[in-house]
Amino acid sequence: MSTESKTVVEKLFGSKTRAKLLKLFFESPDKSFYVREITRVIEEQIHSVRRELLNLESIGVVKNETYDNKVYYAADMKHPYAHALVEIFSKKVVPTKDKDIKEGGWEEYVKPVKKFLAAVMLTNRIPGQEGIDLLIIGDDKTKKLTHWAEMVEKKVGKPLNYVIFSVEDFLYRKSVRDRFVMEILDMDVSELIDPDKIIKE
């Protein structure tokens, strides 16, 4: 293990409050919590919770987003140790967006609809955040993409907010800076298949 890795591990488990926070976030990595809610759940003082949240953010295992004037904190599943932390702190296997679907890679997973699909984007939407989980662009006249999106939901094991655009409709909305499309494009991206750069130029 490198010196850098040792430092991160040492920081992760540096206090009782920090360990409680890690358990809270990685036991339920699909949930987000605001500070006063966290203090009630883990039964720690607010000043120590705030301090340790800053520490965990600096390491990169926790992220925050603001909604309705409240700051919500959640596990950052992009961190290289994220899935290991889920295994340590979770009592059950959590079906995340990335885990099952990405076993063969998204390129492999979209093969059944590849001739109908122009682009697809998976976002990191936090629970409670408005927006979509899956942006699908292509030819859905035969409902092939709709059925595929339903299969993705079953694979993930939970409902997804998804939207399907034709290429023409998406490009037009993008060109006029349609508010809904612009909000989607501003979201944090988990996976992107966009060979013709329809979504991202």
C-alpha positions as MATLAB code, in Angstrom:
seq = 'MSTESKTVVEKLFGSKTRAKLLKLFFESPDKSFYVREITRVIEEQIHSVRRELLNLESIGVVKNETYDNKVYYAADMKHPYAHALVEIFSKKVVPTKDKDIKEGGWEEYVKPVKKFLAAVMLTNRIPGQEGIDLLIIGDDKTKKLTHWAEMVEKKVGKPLNYVIFSVEDFLYRKSVRDRFVMEILDMDVSELIDPDKIIKE';
ca = [
       0.000    0.000    0.000;
       1.336    3.408   -0.926;
       1.974    6.162    1.623;
      -0.891    8.130    0.108;
      -3.300    5.184    0.532;
      -2.240    4.663    4.155;
      -2.906    8.324    4.881;
      -6.444    8.090    3.467;
      -7.241    4.949    5.434;
      -5.912    6.480    8.647;
      -8.035    9.580    8.101;
     -11.154    7.518    7.400;
     -11.158    5.851   10.792;
      -9.739    8.665   12.901;
     -12.657    9.172   15.339;
     -15.879    7.655   16.682;
     -17.993   10.328   14.991;
     -16.258    9.719   11.674;
     -16.873    5.974   11.919;
     -20.560    6.599   12.684;
     -20.835    8.915    9.685;
     -19.214    6.366    7.385;
     -21.641    3.716    8.594;
     -24.597    6.057    8.034;
     -23.573    6.981    4.489;
     -22.254    3.637    3.241;
     -24.925    1.494    4.873;
     -27.405    3.377    2.659;
     -25.348    4.912   -0.172;
     -28.472    5.842   -2.139;
     -29.697    8.183    0.617;
     -28.743   11.745    1.550;
     -29.034   13.502    4.914;
     -28.933   17.071    6.208;
     -26.813   18.000    9.229;
     -29.443   18.123   11.985;
     -30.913   14.860   10.730;
     -27.431   13.316   10.919;
     -26.894   14.493   14.504;
     -30.174   12.869   15.572;
     -29.461    9.582   13.821;
     -25.883    9.080   15.027;
     -26.434   10.856   18.385;
     -23.374   13.094   18.226;
     -22.886   16.828   18.821;
     -23.421   19.086   15.837;
     -19.955   20.688   16.033;
     -18.208   17.294   15.851;
     -20.498   16.196   13.019;
     -19.718   19.336   11.006;
     -15.982   18.894   11.608;
     -15.971   15.278   10.483;
     -18.147   16.013    7.456;
     -15.507   18.506    6.337;
     -12.820   15.857    6.855;
     -14.732   13.266    4.833;
     -15.398   15.789    2.064;
     -11.692   16.660    1.923;
     -10.879   12.958    1.477;
     -13.539   12.700   -1.240;
     -15.765    9.932    0.154;
     -18.658   12.292    0.941;
     -20.288   14.909   -1.297;
     -22.932   17.549   -0.666;
     -25.710   19.261   -2.586;
     -28.040   22.094   -1.557;
     -31.820   21.740   -1.971;
     -34.490   24.005   -0.500;
     -31.824   25.931    1.426;
     -30.591   22.745    3.151;
     -27.224   21.095    2.565;
     -27.584   17.344    2.048;
     -24.658   14.934    2.427;
     -24.279   11.519    0.807;
     -21.686    8.878    0.005;
     -19.676    9.686   -3.111;
     -19.750    6.411   -5.013;
     -17.130    7.696   -7.473;
     -14.408    7.388   -4.827;
     -12.095    4.391   -5.447;
     -12.787    3.045   -1.927;
     -16.572    3.528   -2.138;
     -17.610   -0.049   -2.882;
     -15.158   -1.387   -0.309;
     -16.763    0.914    2.275;
     -20.215   -0.355    1.289;
     -19.005   -3.910    1.900;
     -17.614   -2.897    5.303;
     -20.607   -0.917    6.558;
     -23.629   -2.296    4.720;
     -25.634   -5.207    6.090;
     -26.893   -6.064    2.615;
     -25.687   -5.903   -0.971;
     -26.802   -2.563   -2.382;
     -27.801   -2.572   -6.075;
     -26.250    0.704   -7.194;
     -26.554    2.181  -10.641;
     -22.991    1.243  -11.464;
     -22.567   -2.207   -9.960;
     -24.686   -4.766  -11.805;
     -25.130   -2.936  -15.087;
     -21.450   -2.196  -15.498;
     -20.263   -5.800  -15.053;
     -19.825   -6.060  -18.806;
     -19.598   -2.310  -19.277;
     -22.323   -0.032  -20.585;
     -21.101   -0.548  -24.145;
     -21.968   -4.217  -23.731;
     -25.233   -3.500  -21.970;
     -26.662   -1.280  -24.739;
     -25.953   -3.835  -27.493;
     -29.583   -5.070  -27.709;
     -30.764   -1.568  -28.670;
     -27.631   -0.277  -30.333;
     -29.243    0.212  -33.766;
     -32.006    2.332  -32.191;
     -29.774    4.237  -29.777;
     -27.823    7.407  -30.633;
     -26.639    8.327  -27.137;
     -27.272    7.540  -23.475;
     -26.275    9.337  -20.288;
     -26.545    8.052  -16.723;
     -26.527   10.747  -14.023;
     -25.646   10.761  -10.341;
     -28.994   12.143   -9.189;
     -29.161   12.322   -5.400;
     -32.436   11.126   -3.826;
     -34.678   14.150   -3.465;
     -32.934   16.017   -6.283;
     -35.098   16.976   -9.226;
     -33.980   15.732  -12.608;
     -33.505   12.432  -14.384;
     -31.391    9.329  -13.861;
     -31.202    8.251  -17.486;
     -31.189   10.323  -20.679;
     -31.843    8.216  -23.780;
     -31.613    9.587  -27.324;
     -32.648    7.580  -30.355;
     -35.466    6.082  -32.401;
     -38.256    4.874  -30.115;
     -41.016    4.526  -32.722;
     -41.269    0.796  -32.011;
     -40.867    1.359  -28.238;
     -37.637   -0.662  -28.199;
     -35.896    2.009  -26.126;
     -38.829    2.257  -23.713;
     -38.731   -1.491  -23.113;
     -34.959   -1.324  -22.704;
     -35.301    1.458  -20.098;
     -37.771   -0.728  -18.195;
     -35.220   -3.556  -18.269;
     -32.599   -1.169  -16.865;
     -34.964   -0.364  -13.982;
     -35.348   -4.072  -13.213;
     -31.595   -4.567  -13.345;
     -30.988   -1.658  -10.966;
     -33.792   -2.819   -8.698;
     -35.534    0.511   -8.262;
     -37.563    3.041  -10.303;
     -35.553    5.421  -12.454;
     -36.495    8.826  -13.787;
     -35.732    8.500  -17.477;
     -36.543   10.471  -20.601;
     -36.334    9.483  -24.263;
     -35.787   12.017  -27.061;
     -35.436   11.573  -30.778;
     -32.155   12.968  -32.094;
     -33.979   15.788  -33.863;
     -36.018   16.765  -30.817;
     -33.014   16.706  -28.505;
     -30.813   18.758  -30.834;
     -33.564   21.327  -31.311;
     -34.187   21.651  -27.575;
     -30.461   21.935  -27.000;
     -30.110   24.623  -29.674;
     -32.833   26.810  -28.122;
     -31.471   26.105  -24.639;
     -34.644   24.431  -23.469;
     -34.675   24.686  -19.675;
     -35.395   20.990  -19.066;
     -32.577   19.864  -21.367;
     -30.137   22.407  -19.932;
     -30.871   21.150  -16.411;
     -30.141   17.592  -17.532;
     -26.859   18.651  -19.126;
     -25.814   20.382  -15.899;
     -26.198   17.180  -13.873;
     -23.279   15.104  -12.622;
     -22.567   12.332  -15.161;
     -21.876    8.740  -14.128;
     -21.777    7.107  -17.582;
     -21.907    8.548  -21.094;
     -22.130    6.821  -24.457;
     -22.173    9.548  -27.073;
     -20.162    8.529  -30.177;
     -21.513   11.366  -32.331;
     -21.219   13.962  -29.520;
     -24.932   14.653  -29.534;
     -25.072   15.259  -25.786;
     -21.626   16.659  -25.101;
     -19.784   18.612  -27.754;
];
